[in-house]
Amino acid sequence: MRLLNLAMLLAIVLAGPPVPGQAPDTNARLNDHIQKNAQDEKKPAGLPLPVEQSPKAIADAKDSARKNAEVEPHTVRIAETVPVSARRDWMDCATLIMSGVLLFIAVFGVLVAYDTLAVIREQTKATVVSAKAAEENTQALINSQRAWILAHLQGDIRVDRSRKGWVTVAGEISYENKGNGPVWITERVSIL
């Protein structure tokens, strides 16, 4: 509600001041409320009296019209500018003050927004670090629960080359699970 009141106050103060030397147009609002005087409507309008013009007055009017048509244009030189007084009133001061208040609010809002963006940037960096740590922790947990099969060679290896182009290797290999999870060996492949 306070914000709405402040906006209304600023709108009123920043409204354009009236134009000096020009009356406000109030006719549109007042025409509905004006009651016409009944006495004025009943009196007939006065008729103008006939004026007789003499031949000399008619001739003078024609001469004056002829002289006005024959006047040559002349140049006007302005040596100095016309002084104009620009007097400031209380409305100008109030407008200046309110504009300053709006400027202060805008600058403050920009600074707060910039600060907020900096905090969001720091939170994003912290979130990335936290996500990487969670991923490493998950991988460590998976590795700790995984079955770790170690193969051990027991006894001697016997090599048989009796078949042409083939070498047969024989020996005993034992497997041991060093991890925490169970394991089933489904296939064995040895590469020498």
ChimeraX attribute file (.defattr): number of C-alpha atoms within 10 A of each C-alpha:
attribute: neighborCount
match mode: 1-to-1
recipient: residues
	/A:1	6
	/A:2	7
	/A:3	8
	/A:4	9
	/A:5	10
	/A:6	11
	/A:7	12
	/A:8	12
	/A:9	12
	/A:10	17
	/A:11	12
	/A:12	11
	/A:13	18
	/A:14	16
	/A:15	10
	/A:16	11
	/A:17	10
	/A:18	9
	/A:19	8
	/A:20	7
	/A:21	6
	/A:22	7
	/A:23	8
	/A:24	9
	/A:25	8
	/A:26	8
	/A:27	9
	/A:28	7
	/A:29	9
	/A:30	9
	/A:31	9
	/A:32	8
	/A:33	7
	/A:34	9
	/A:35	7
	/A:36	8
	/A:37	8
	/A:38	8
	/A:39	7
	/A:40	9
	/A:41	9
	/A:42	8
	/A:43	8
	/A:44	7
	/A:45	8
	/A:46	6
	/A:47	6
	/A:48	6
	/A:49	6
	/A:50	6
	/A:51	6
	/A:52	7
	/A:53	8
	/A:54	8
	/A:55	8
	/A:56	9
	/A:57	11
	/A:58	10
	/A:59	11
	/A:60	11
	/A:61	11
	/A:62	12
	/A:63	12
	/A:64	11
	/A:65	11
	/A:66	11
	/A:67	11
	/A:68	10
	/A:69	9
	/A:70	9
	/A:71	8
	/A:72	8
	/A:73	6
	/A:74	6
	/A:75	6
	/A:76	6
	/A:77	6
	/A:78	7
	/A:79	6
	/A:80	6
	/A:81	6
	/A:82	7
	/A:83	6
	/A:84	6
	/A:85	6
	/A:86	6
	/A:87	6
	/A:88	8
	/A:89	8
	/A:90	8
	/A:91	14
	/A:92	15
	/A:93	11
	/A:94	14
	/A:95	18
	/A:96	14
	/A:97	13
	/A:98	17
	/A:99	15
	/A:100	12
	/A:101	13
	/A:102	13
	/A:103	12
	/A:104	12
	/A:105	12
	/A:106	12
	/A:107	12
	/A:108	12
	/A:109	12
	/A:110	12
	/A:111	12
	/A:112	12
	/A:113	12
	/A:114	12
	/A:115	12
	/A:116	12
	/A:117	12
	/A:118	12
	/A:119	12
	/A:120	12
	/A:121	12
	/A:122	12
	/A:123	12
	/A:124	12
	/A:125	12
	/A:126	12
	/A:127	12
	/A:128	12
	/A:129	12
	/A:130	12
	/A:131	12
	/A:132	12
	/A:133	12
	/A:134	12
	/A:135	12
	/A:136	12
	/A:137	12
	/A:138	12
	/A:139	12
	/A:140	12
	/A:141	11
	/A:142	12
	/A:143	14
	/A:144	13
	/A:145	13
	/A:146	16
	/A:147	17
	/A:148	17
	/A:149	14
	/A:150	11
	/A:151	11
	/A:152	11
	/A:153	11
	/A:154	10
	/A:155	9
	/A:156	9
	/A:157	12
	/A:158	10
	/A:159	11
	/A:160	11
	/A:161	10
	/A:162	9
	/A:163	8
	/A:164	6
	/A:165	6
	/A:166	9
	/A:167	11
	/A:168	10
	/A:169	11
	/A:170	11
	/A:171	11
	/A:172	11
	/A:173	11
	/A:174	10
	/A:175	12
	/A:176	12
	/A:177	15
	/A:178	12
	/A:179	15
	/A:180	12
	/A:181	13
	/A:182	11
	/A:183	13
	/A:184	7
	/A:185	7
	/A:186	5
	/A:187	5
	/A:188	5
	/A:189	4
	/A:190	4
	/A:191	3
	/A:192	3
